[in-house]
Amino acid sequence: MAAQTDVYDAIVIGAGIQGCFTAYHLAKHRKKVILLEQFFLPHSRGSSHGQSRIIRRAYSKDFYTQMMEECYQMWAQLEHEARTQLYRQTGLLLLGLKDNPELKIIQAALSRQGVEHQCLPSEELKLRFPNIRLARGEVGLLDKSGGVLYADKALRALQDAIRQLGGLVHDGEKVMEIKPGLPVMVKSTSRSYQAKSLIITAGPWTNRLLHPLGIELPLQTLRINVCYWQEKVPGSYSVSQAFPCLLGLGLSLTPYHIYGLPSGEYPGLMKVCYHHGNNADPEERDCLAAFSDIQDVQILSRFVHDHLTDLEPEPAIMEHCMYTNTPDEHFILDQHPKYDNIVIGAGFSGHGFKLAPVVGKILYELSMKLTPSYDLTHFRISRFPGLGKAHL
């Protein structure tokens, strides 16, 4: 194994969207940074691959809506730097019963934060989006700034930017050992590295890296079915026809959200997915489907049949993705309770992609011992009983 004698300012483990934005911020601030990825890039084994993600300001928690203000600015900045489109504004339409408490909370949050939105009663919703069939009592809330992020393009743009700024991106290097200390040492399958700080953004592999460091976070790794549905009439639900992204709140008696993106990724196919999955080891993600996978697809089929009648009610393509969830579905952005030069970004719970610009900024700040730009109360490890208080 080759030894690396240079001491980096920071090593980032995991080249998903959070790790890429973290390394990008470090490189932007002229820090000597190396980003390590266990798989060869690009790959589809984690949580950041695929062509599209939803971006929105619509959240029930004000702190996410506040963070999204800067995220939109940073996405636009990256677009400008990369000279490629990374965001398409379509609007995000939230669907729910008129008395749905979550819908009311989100509407109130958007109003408090001054975000442009529109409440659409049933009749207006039918006129505006005639190819959505509504059940009795369903209404809409339109977050006008919502839209589609081009995920694969964003990852490539960030990795290119990191290299252009002088950072290193090493793929195909799995981390085998972390030795805490000043400097911290990281051994990969190829060589050893030393750095003043280490940032772990390893998605569903996070606890495998943390366990030898004396901590295990309450993370649940889930396999998500990513389903695409054929339009009966091409263009019915397309971006070009100004069809919005969708978020169904408690529809069809489902305990979890259903979300959709207009067709565009695959010609004539709309992406409609269940915002939940089934327990899965990330190393065994592509093993045979469980019975619960079939149940999830049945829930989606019923939603498509009931609400999106111009789609075929059986998926044409089904892919997989990983979620790494925390019990409260808020992120973990914190220093290791014992080693304050080891920083952890984890538990993005299927809604972290859009927030990655600010997440990366926060992880950069923590790794450099700077005062965080945001209140991290909701993201501290210490919110989980028995996991101690992180050193600041």
C-alpha positions in Angstrom: 0.0 0.0 0.0 1.4 3.4 -1.0 1.8 6.0 1.7 0.7 9.6 1.1 3.0 11.9 3.0 1.1 15.2 2.3 -1.2 16.4 4.9 -4.5 17.6 3.5 -6.7 20.2 5.0 -9.6 17.8 4.6 -10.5 14.4 3.4 -14.2 13.8 2.3 -15.4 10.2 2.2 -18.3 9.6 -0.2 -18.9 11.4 -3.6 -22.6 11.6 -3.5 -24.2 15.1 -3.7 -23.4 16.0 -0.1 -19.8 14.9 -0.3 -19.3 16.7 -3.6 -20.8 20.0 -2.4 -18.6 19.7 0.8 -15.4 19.2 -1.2 -16.6 22.0 -3.6 -16.9 24.5 -0.7 -13.5 23.4 0.7 -11.8 23.8 -2.7 -13.5 27.2 -3.2 -11.9 28.3 0.0 -8.6 27.2 -1.3 -8.3 24.2 1.1 -6.3 21.2 0.1 -9.0 18.6 -0.2 -9.4 15.0 -1.5 -12.7 13.4 -2.2 -12.7 9.6 -1.9 -15.4 7.4 -3.5 -15.4 3.6 -3.1 -17.1 3.0 -6.5 -15.9 4.1 -10.0 -17.8 7.3 -11.1 -20.5 7.6 -12.2 -22.3 4.8 -10.3 -25.9 4.0 -9.3 -25.2 2.2 -5.9 -26.1 5.0 -3.5 -28.6 7.9 -3.2 -27.5 10.6 -5.6 -27.6 9.0 -9.0 -30.4 9.3 -11.6 -31.4 12.1 -13.8 -33.8 14.1 -11.7 -34.8 15.3 -8.2 -37.5 17.7 -7.0 -36.4 21.1 -5.7 -38.9 23.1 -3.6 -39.3 25.6 -0.8 -42.5 23.9 0.4 -41.6 22.4 3.8 -43.5 22.2 7.1 -40.4 23.3 9.0 -39.3 26.9 8.6 -35.6 26.1 8.9 -35.6 24.1 5.7 -37.5 26.8 3.8 -34.9 29.3 5.1 -32.0 27.1 4.0 -33.6 26.7 0.6 -33.3 30.4 0.0 -29.5 30.1 -0.2 -29.7 26.8 -1.9 -31.5 28.3 -4.9 -28.7 30.9 -5.1 -26.0 28.3 -5.0 -27.7 26.1 -7.6 -27.9 29.1 -9.9 -24.2 29.9 -9.2 -23.1 26.3 -10.0 -25.2 26.5 -13.2 -23.4 29.6 -14.2 -20.0 28.2 -13.5 -20.7 24.9 -15.3 -22.5 26.6 -18.2 -25.1 23.9 -18.2 -28.8 23.9 -17.1 -29.2 22.1 -13.7 -32.7 23.4 -12.7 -36.0 23.7 -14.5 -38.8 25.6 -12.9 -42.1 23.6 -13.2 -43.8 24.5 -10.0 -44.5 21.9 -7.3 -48.2 21.0 -6.7 -49.0 19.6 -3.3 -52.2 17.6 -3.3 -54.2 16.8 -0.1 -57.6 16.9 1.5 -58.7 20.4 2.3 -58.4 19.8 6.1 -55.1 17.9 5.8 -53.0 19.3 8.8 -49.7 19.0 7.0 -50.9 20.9 4.0 -52.1 23.7 6.3 -48.8 23.8 8.1 -46.8 24.0 4.8 -49.1 26.8 3.6 -48.5 28.7 6.8 -44.7 28.2 6.6 -44.7 29.5 3.0 -46.7 32.5 4.0 -44.4 33.3 7.0 -41.3 33.0 4.8 -42.7 35.1 2.0 -42.5 32.3 -0.6 -44.8 32.8 -3.7 -47.5 30.2 -3.6 -51.1 29.7 -4.6 -53.9 27.8 -3.0 -56.1 26.0 -5.6 -59.6 24.9 -4.6 -60.9 21.8 -6.3 -62.7 23.5 -9.2 -59.7 25.7 -10.0 -57.4 22.8 -9.8 -59.5 20.8 -12.3 -59.4 23.7 -14.7 -55.7 24.3 -14.3 -54.6 20.6 -14.5 -57.4 18.7 -16.2 -55.3 15.5 -16.4 -55.2 15.1 -12.6 -58.3 13.4 -11.3 -59.3 14.6 -7.8 -61.1 12.7 -5.1 -63.8 14.5 -3.2 -62.4 17.2 -1.0 -58.9 17.3 -2.5 -57.3 20.7 -3.1 -53.9 21.9 -4.3 -51.1 24.2 -3.0 -48.7 25.4 -5.7 -45.1 26.3 -4.7 -44.3 28.3 -7.8 -40.5 28.0 -7.4 -40.5 24.2 -7.3 -39.1 22.2 -10.2 -36.6 19.6 -11.3 -32.9 19.4 -10.6 -30.8 17.4 -13.1 -29.1 15.2 -10.6 -26.5 13.4 -12.8 -25.5 16.7 -14.4 -25.1 18.3 -11.0 -22.7 15.6 -9.8 -20.6 15.9 -12.9 -20.5 19.7 -12.7 -19.4 19.6 -9.0 -16.7 16.9 -9.6 -15.4 18.9 -12.6 -15.4 22.1 -10.4 -13.5 20.4 -7.6 -10.8 19.4 -9.9 -10.6 22.8 -11.6 -10.3 24.4 -8.2 -7.3 22.2 -7.3 -9.1 19.5 -5.3 -8.6 15.8 -6.0 -11.4 13.3 -6.7 -10.3 9.6 -6.3 -12.9 7.0 -7.3 -12.6 3.3 -6.9 -10.9 3.7 -3.5 -12.8 2.1 -0.7 -11.9 3.3 2.8 -10.7 0.4 4.9 -9.6 2.1 8.1 -9.8 5.5 9.9 -7.3 6.3 12.6 -8.4 9.3 14.7 -5.8 11.9 15.8 -4.1 15.1 14.6 -3.7 14.4 11.8 -6.4 11.9 11.1 -5.3 9.0 9.0 -7.4 7.3 6.3 -6.4 4.0 4.7 -8.0 3.1 1.4 -7.7 0.1 -0.8 -4.9 2.0 -2.7 -3.0 4.1 -0.2 -3.0 6.0 3.1 -3.8 9.7 3.5 -3.5 12.2 6.4 -5.6 15.3 7.0 -6.3 17.9 9.6 -10.0 17.1 9.3 -12.2 14.3 8.0 -15.8 14.6 6.7 -17.9 11.4 6.4 -20.7 11.6 3.8 -21.0 7.9 3.1 -24.8 7.5 2.9 -26.0 4.0 3.8 -22.3 3.0 4.5 -22.0 5.6 7.3 -22.3 3.3 10.3 -19.8 0.9 8.8 -17.2 3.7 9.0 -18.4 5.0 12.4 -18.6 1.7 14.3 -14.8 1.3 14.7 -14.8 5.0 15.9 -17.1 4.1 18.8 -20.4 5.4 17.7 -23.4 4.0 15.9 -26.1 6.4 14.7 -29.8 5.6 14.5 -29.8 5.2 10.8 -32.2 3.1 8.8 -31.2 2.1 5.3 -34.0 1.6 2.9 -34.3 0.4 -0.7 -36.6 2.6 -2.7 -38.4 1.6 -5.9 -38.1 4.3 -8.5 -40.9 3.8 -11.0 -41.6 5.3 -14.4 -45.1 5.2 -16.0 -46.0 5.3 -19.7 -48.1 8.1 -20.9 -51.1 6.9 -22.9 -50.9 10.1 -25.0 -47.3 11.3 -25.4 -46.7 14.6 -23.7 -49.7 14.4 -21.4 -47.6 14.9 -18.3 -44.5 16.5 -19.8 -42.3 19.4 -18.8 -42.9 20.9 -22.2 -46.7 21.0 -21.4 -45.9 22.9 -18.2 -47.0 20.0 -16.0 -45.6 20.5 -12.4 -43.9 18.2 -10.0 -46.3 16.6 -7.6 -46.3 15.8 -3.9 -49.3 13.8 -2.6 -49.9 14.2 1.1 -51.8 11.3 2.7 -53.6 10.4 -0.5 -55.1 6.9 -1.2 -54.9 6.1 2.5 -51.1 5.8 2.3 -49.0 6.6 5.4 -46.2 8.1 3.3 -46.0 10.7 0.6 -46.2 10.0 -3.1 -44.2 12.2 -5.4 -44.0 12.7 -9.2 -41.9 14.5 -11.8 -43.1 15.3 -15.2 -41.9 13.2 -18.1 -38.6 14.2 -19.6 -36.0 11.8 -18.2 -37.3 9.0 -20.4 -39.4 10.1 -23.3 -43.1 9.5 -22.6 -42.5 8.2 -19.0 -43.5 10.1 -15.9 -41.6 9.4 -12.6 -44.0 8.5 -9.8 -42.6 7.1 -6.6 -43.5 6.2 -3.0 -41.5 8.2 -0.4 -40.7 5.1 1.6 -39.0 1.8 1.1 -37.9 -1.4 2.7 -35.0 -2.3 5.0 -32.0 -3.2 2.9 -28.3 -3.6 3.4 -26.6 -1.3 0.8 -24.4 -4.2 -0.3 -27.5 -6.3 -1.1 -29.7 -3.7 -2.6 -30.2 -5.5 -5.9 -31.1 -8.9 -4.5 -34.6 -10.3 -5.1 -37.5 -8.0 -4.3 -39.3 -8.5 -1.1 -43.1 -8.9 -0.8 -43.2 -5.4 0.7 -41.7 -4.0 -2.6 -44.7 -5.5 -4.5 -47.0 -3.8 -1.9 -45.4 -0.4 -2.5 -45.8 -0.7 -6.3 -49.5 -1.7 -5.7 -50.0 1.5 -3.7 -48.4 3.5 -6.6 -50.5 1.7 -9.2 -53.7 2.6 -7.3 -52.6 6.3 -7.0 -51.8 6.4 -10.8 -55.1 4.7 -11.6 -57.1 7.1 -9.4 -55.3 10.4 -10.0 -53.2 10.2 -13.2 -55.6 8.5 -15.6 -53.6 9.3 -18.7 -50.8 7.0 -17.5 -50.7 3.3 -17.8 -51.4 1.9 -14.3 -48.4 -0.5 -14.3 -44.8 0.7 -14.2 -42.8 0.5 -17.5 -39.4 0.8 -15.8 -38.4 0.2 -12.1 -35.0 1.2 -10.8 -33.7 1.3 -7.2 -32.2 3.9 -4.9 -31.2 4.0 -1.2 -32.5 6.2 1.5 -30.7 6.6 4.8 -33.3 7.8 7.3 -33.1 9.2 10.8 -36.0 8.6 13.3 -37.2 12.2 12.9 -36.2 12.5 9.2 -33.9 15.5 10.0 -30.3 15.4 8.9 -27.2 14.7 11.1 -24.7 17.5 10.6 -22.2 17.4 13.5 -18.8 16.6 14.8 -18.0 13.2 16.2 -18.8 13.3 20.0 -15.1 12.3 20.8 -13.1 13.5 17.8 -13.9 17.1 16.9 -11.9 16.9 13.7 -14.2 14.2 12.3 -17.4 15.6 10.9 -20.5 13.6 10.0 -23.1 14.4 7.4 -25.8 11.6 7.3 -29.4 10.7 7.4 -30.7 12.7 4.5 -34.0 10.7 4.6 -34.8 11.1 0.9 -35.1 14.9 0.9 -31.5 16.1 1.1 -30.5 16.5 -2.5 -32.0 19.9 -3.0 -30.4 21.1 0.3 -26.9 19.9 -0.6 -25.4 23.3 -1.4 -26.1 24.5 2.2 -25.3 21.1 3.8 -21.9 21.2 2.1 -21.3 24.7 3.3 -22.2 23.7 6.9 -20.0 20.6 6.8 -17.1 22.8 5.4 -17.6 25.2 8.3 -17.7 22.5 10.9 -14.5 20.9 9.5 -12.7 24.2 9.6 -14.0 25.0 13.2 -15.9 28.0 11.9 -19.2 29.3 13.4 -22.0 27.5 11.4 -24.1 29.8 9.2 -27.3 28.1 10.5 -28.7 27.0 13.8 -27.8 23.3 14.0 -30.1 22.4 16.9 -32.2 20.1 14.8 -29.2 18.4 13.3 -27.1 17.5 16.3 -26.2 14.0 17.3 -27.0 14.8 20.9 -30.7 14.9 20.1 -30.7 11.1 20.1 -30.6 9.7 23.7 -27.4 8.0 24.8 -25.2 9.3 22.0 -23.5 12.0 24.0 -23.0 15.7 23.3 -20.7 16.7 20.4 -17.8 19.0 21.2 -17.9 22.4 19.6 
